[in-house]
């Protein structure tokens, strides 16, 4: 049965409360002295988020904007979200105008496509502070003492999702499960999701067949839907999407096929539960990349003069920067045995007993 829709206002309050609570957990686990903030940094009063795309994806970019709103509400700082739009050729001029305008103390932006611009501009604007999320500047290429980078170990969360996907596909007859994964583009951060998902799926059952395909876009839900339909037709019981806005098509295909989808970045069950309960009912869980929490945490530490500018950090399961959403009925109403099994798998990753393979290795500290 589809879940009853949650009123929009209540849904926003739930997400807001979760973001603040998770940020407090991250702050509590941050170790002072791991890295020193840049000398002379001042508490932020004006913060701009530059989105190299458009808002409304109900995933990655919306999570970033949510973190900015939470910073405004909880820290009392002035904030502004700037959309770069769908044409990458216009991002550089828009970003340069934002940086050069002198209207902000802190510029927040994310993804690997923006790091070359940050590397070029940060040394030219030493009094401006930059926060880069889901990517890291190459500190061998620039003197970026005014840049803080935060990465996510998304492979860890995807491992849990893959493990669950195989468990959902287990049959009484013992046939080998088939699962699928749809990536937005073949780039390292997306491949990191796929590598982790595949490892988790096959840890649950080595016979698991993992189907994978790329949309080659983060803004093409129609193609995402067609790819997902093809994967379901090939026997996939669950399809995980790491595809940004294109993933909306995967969720739509799951709802129409009566199969499971796994969301990404934000708790997409909660996001759909008030607007489209049919799609929400098809979402088993979501791999949470806590972009909103990371941004709120970074701005909170910046306000305390404690953000380690000049350094890169990496957030994973242990620091609650990555996780598996448990709001959807699949896990909210799961058997104690399944929940205990997932907890054991998660703890094995946190403890280091299980080393989740990655599409890349990043030199970053893990708070």
Number of C-alpha atoms within 10 A of each C-alpha: 7 13 16 13 16 17 11 15 9 11 17 15 11 12 18 18 13 14 24 19 13 20 25 16 16 21 18 10 13 15 11 11 9 12 16 14 21 19 10 8 19 14 17 21 15 16 23 21 23 25 23 24 18 16 20 12 19 19 25 24 25 19 26 29 23 21 27 26 22 22 24 19 13 11 15 13 18 16 22 16 16 19 17 20 15 12 9 11 10 12 21 15 11 17 23 13 11 17 22 14 9 10 11 19 18 24 22 23 26 25 15 17 13 21 19 15 15 26 20 14 19 20 16 12 14 14 14 19 24 28 24 25 26 20 22 28 24 14 14 7 10 15 16 24 19 23 29 25 25 24 27 24 25 31 30 31 29 33 30 26 30 32 23 27 31 28 15 16 20 18 10 6 6 8 11 14 24 23 28 29 27 27 26 23 18 15 12 14 23 20 20 24 30 30 21 25 31 28 24 28 28 19 17 19 16 13 14 23 18 21 17 18 19 19 24 17 18 20 21 18 22 16 18 31 22 16 21 31 20 14 24 23 11 13 15 24 23 28 31 32 33 32 31 24 24 25 34 25 23 33 31 24 26 27 19 13 15 14 18 28 31 31 30 28 28 27 26 26 26 24 19 21 23 18 14 17 20 21 25 28 25 27 30 28 30 28 29 24 30 27 30 31 29 27 29 28 24 27 26 21 17 22 17 14 19 19 23 23 23 19 24 24 19 21 23 22 21 18 20 19 26 23 25 28 24 18 17 22 18 17 18 13 11 12 11 10 9 13 16 11 14 18 13 12 19 20 15 13 20 16 10 9 10 13 11 19 18 20 16 10 9 15 11 15 14 18 17
